Structures are given as C-alpha cells and as structure tokens.
Amino acid sequence: MQVISQNDFENWKADPVTKAFLLAAQERVEGAKEVLSVQAGLDVNQDNYIRGLIQAYREMQDFRIDDLEEVSN
C-alpha cells in the first residue's frame, strides 16, 4: 500500500473536488434520514439498508490519515 503523507492528505481534503464529494455524501445522509423519518417500520430490510448506507457515508466523511496508518501496519 502506498503511504500518504499528512500534508498530501490535508491537500486532498482541501481540494474543491473532495469538498464537493463530501458535501454530496452529507446530502445523501440527510436524504436517507428523511426517508427513514417517513418510512421507518414499513420494511425492515429497507430500514437496515438505509441505516447501513448512512453509516457508510459517515465513516467515509470521518476518515482520517490515522486510518490509513492502521491499515498499512
């Protein structure tokens, strides 16, 4: 696995494309929460899928350079 420096990671986070991507992820989280607020309980499998989707997007948004170091060790 290629090592990414703290500086490279910060540059990536500051890039307009990255910011737009993370904003789109946040919008999807909000949309999924809205769906759950209206449809929760109607289909347990769908509820679980949406909850997993929210968790996946949040994990992506919260990603830190430390997470890379853990994987590469």
C-alpha positions in Angstrom: 0.0 0.0 0.0 1.3 3.5 -0.9 2.0 5.7 2.1 0.3 9.1 2.0 1.8 12.0 4.0 -0.1 14.2 6.4 0.4 17.1 4.0 -0.9 15.2 1.0 -3.9 14.1 2.9 -4.6 17.7 4.0 -4.2 18.9 0.5 -6.7 16.3 -0.7 -9.2 17.3 2.0 -8.9 21.0 0.9 -9.3 20.2 -2.8 -12.6 21.6 -4.2 -13.5 18.2 -5.8 -13.0 16.5 -2.4 -15.1 19.1 -0.7 -17.9 18.7 -3.3 -17.7 14.9 -2.9 -18.0 15.1 0.9 -20.8 17.6 0.6 -22.7 15.2 -1.7 -22.1 12.4 0.8 -23.6 14.6 3.5 -26.6 15.4 1.3 -27.2 11.7 0.8 -27.0 11.1 4.6 -29.7 13.8 5.1 -31.8 12.3 2.3 -31.6 8.9 3.8 -32.5 10.2 7.2 -35.5 11.9 5.7 -36.6 8.6 4.1 -36.3 6.8 7.4 -38.3 9.5 9.1 -41.2 8.9 6.8 -40.9 5.2 6.0 -39.3 3.5 9.1 -41.0 0.4 10.1 -42.7 -0.3 6.8 -39.9 -2.6 5.5 -37.3 -3.8 8.0 -34.9 -4.8 5.2 -35.1 -1.4 3.6 -34.6 0.3 7.0 -31.5 -1.8 7.6 -30.2 -1.0 4.1 -30.7 2.8 4.7 -29.1 2.6 8.1 -26.1 0.9 6.6 -25.9 3.5 3.9 -25.9 6.3 6.4 -23.2 4.6 8.4 -21.0 4.0 5.4 -21.3 7.7 4.3 -20.5 8.8 7.8 -17.5 6.6 8.0 -16.2 8.0 4.7 -16.8 11.6 5.9 -14.9 10.9 9.2 -11.9 9.3 7.5 -8.6 10.4 8.9 -5.0 9.9 7.9 -4.6 7.8 11.1 -7.0 5.3 9.5 -4.5 4.8 6.6 -1.6 4.2 9.0 -3.7 1.5 10.8 -4.3 -0.4 7.5 -0.7 -0.2 6.3 0.8 -1.7 9.5 
